[in-house]
Amino acid sequence: MPNSNSAAKMNANPVGIGADHGGFELKEHLVEKLRAAGHDVVDFGDSQLEPNDDYPDFVVALARAVANGEVKRGVAICGSGVGATVAANKVAGVRACLIHENFSAHQGVEDDDLNLICLGGLVVGHALAWELVQTFLGARFSGAERHRLRLAKVAELENPPAKETP
């Protein structure tokens, strides 16, 4: 169950965040920074450092909340960020990407309507992670027709073709 402050419950579009043991320390830092910057945050866990926890337990709950519109955007963190990316992208409606530099943090939103950023807690330091999250949250989808057409093609991949009956 996500831990949300009372302000997040009142805001229709808070930012969601979740991490396993590999991203726990960075998640705690980012939650503090996000709240200090005035963002409402829904924390999908883990709520304490558990060396044997698994990223799907937190990332999938976060990804579902992003897909359902319960949170505006999401930040998923595991040790490398790779597992979080794989798990998040299994949820229909989620467009997650592993980001380690600023260009992709904004371009992914502007062109591809990225709605969940994945970070490696053992790869990215605090200052860069905060910069990437701010860039990601500040970016807006362009809505350009060519980008919408591409996204429609990607969305089609989430709908398996109907099976033919013999």
N, C-alpha and C positions, 0 to 999 in steps of 0.2 A: 504494500500500500504506500503510495507516494506520501511524502511529508511536505505539506504546503503550509505557508504562513497564512494568516487571515487575509492579507492583502491579495494574495494569489487567488483565493477563492472568489474575491470580488472582481478581479480582472478577467475578462473573457479570453485574453491571449497572453498568459504568462509564458516564460521560457522554461522548458523542461531540461533536466540534466540527470544523467545516471552514469555510474561507473562501478567496475569491479575493483578488486584489490590493487591491480596494476595502475588504476587511474584514481583511486580513492583520494590520495593526498592532493592531487591537482584539482579534483572535483570540489573538495572542500574549499580550496583557495578560490576557485572560480565562483562558487556560490556566494562567498563573502564579497567578492568584487562586484558581481552582478547586483546583489542587494544594495551595496553601497552606491552603485550607479543609478539606483532607482528602479531596477527591474524586479518584477514579481517572479519568483522562482518556485517551481515544483520540483522537488528532489525525489527521484525515483530510486535512490539508494546506490549503493549500499549505505546503511546508516552508521556503520562502524567498520573498521578495517577487519576483514575476515580473509585470511590468506588462502582459503580453499573455496571462495565463492566463484561463480561463473558469470561471465559477462552477459550471456543471453538472458539471465534472470532479471537484469536491470535494463539492458538495452532494448529488449523486445517490448517491455512495458512502456518505455519511453517512446519507442517508434510507433506503437499503437496509439498513444496519446497524440503524437504529431499527426498521424494519418486521420484520426477522428476529430482533429481541430480542438482538442482539449488544451493543448499548448500551441503557441504560435510557431515556435521552432525549437529544435532540440540540440543538445550537446551531449555526445556519448564518448566515454573515455575508457579505454582498457590499456594494457601495457604498451602495445605498439599502435593501437588504433585500428589494426587490420580486422581483428575478430569482431569488434564493435560495428565496423562498416559492413561486413558480411551479414551479420545478424540483422542489422537495421534494414538492409535492403531486401530482406525476405518478406517484409511487411508491405503489402500493397499500398500505394500512395506515398511511400517514403522515397525520397531522393537524398541519399546519404553519401558523403564522400570523405575520405581521409584527407585532411588538409594540414600542410606544414608550412605554407607560405601565403602571403597576403593576396597575391593576384587571384589565386583560385578561391580564396575565401569570399571575395566579392563577385568574381566572374561566374562562379558556380551558381550563385543566386540570380544574377542578372540575366544569364543566358539559359540556365538549366533549372531554375526555380528550386534550387537546393533547399531542403527544409530541415536537414539534420547534419551537423558538422561532427566529424569524428576526429579525435585527437589521441595521440599516444602519450600516456602519462609518464612513460619511461623514456620518451623521445623528445618531447617539447617542454621547454622550461616555462616557468610561471609568466614571465614578461611576454614572451612570444605567444603563449596560449591566450592570454588576456587580449592581446592585440588582434589575434585571429578571431576570437569570439566577438569582439567589438565590430570588426570589419564585416563579419558574417551577419550579425544582427542589424547593422546599419545599411546593408545592401538591399535593393529592391529588384524584383523581377521586371525585366523590360517590357514584357508583354508583346514583343515584336512577333509578327505573324510567323516568321520562319522558326522562331523559338517555340511558339505554341504548336506548330505542326510537328516539330521534332518530339516535343513532349507527348503529343498524342500518339505517335508511333511507339514511344517507350511505354506508355500506359497500356497499349494494346498487348504488350508482352505479359502483362499481369492477368490477362483474360485468356486462359487456354482455349484453343479451338474446340468446338463441339465435336464429340466423337461420332463418327459415322456408324449407323446401324447397318448390319449386313442384309 
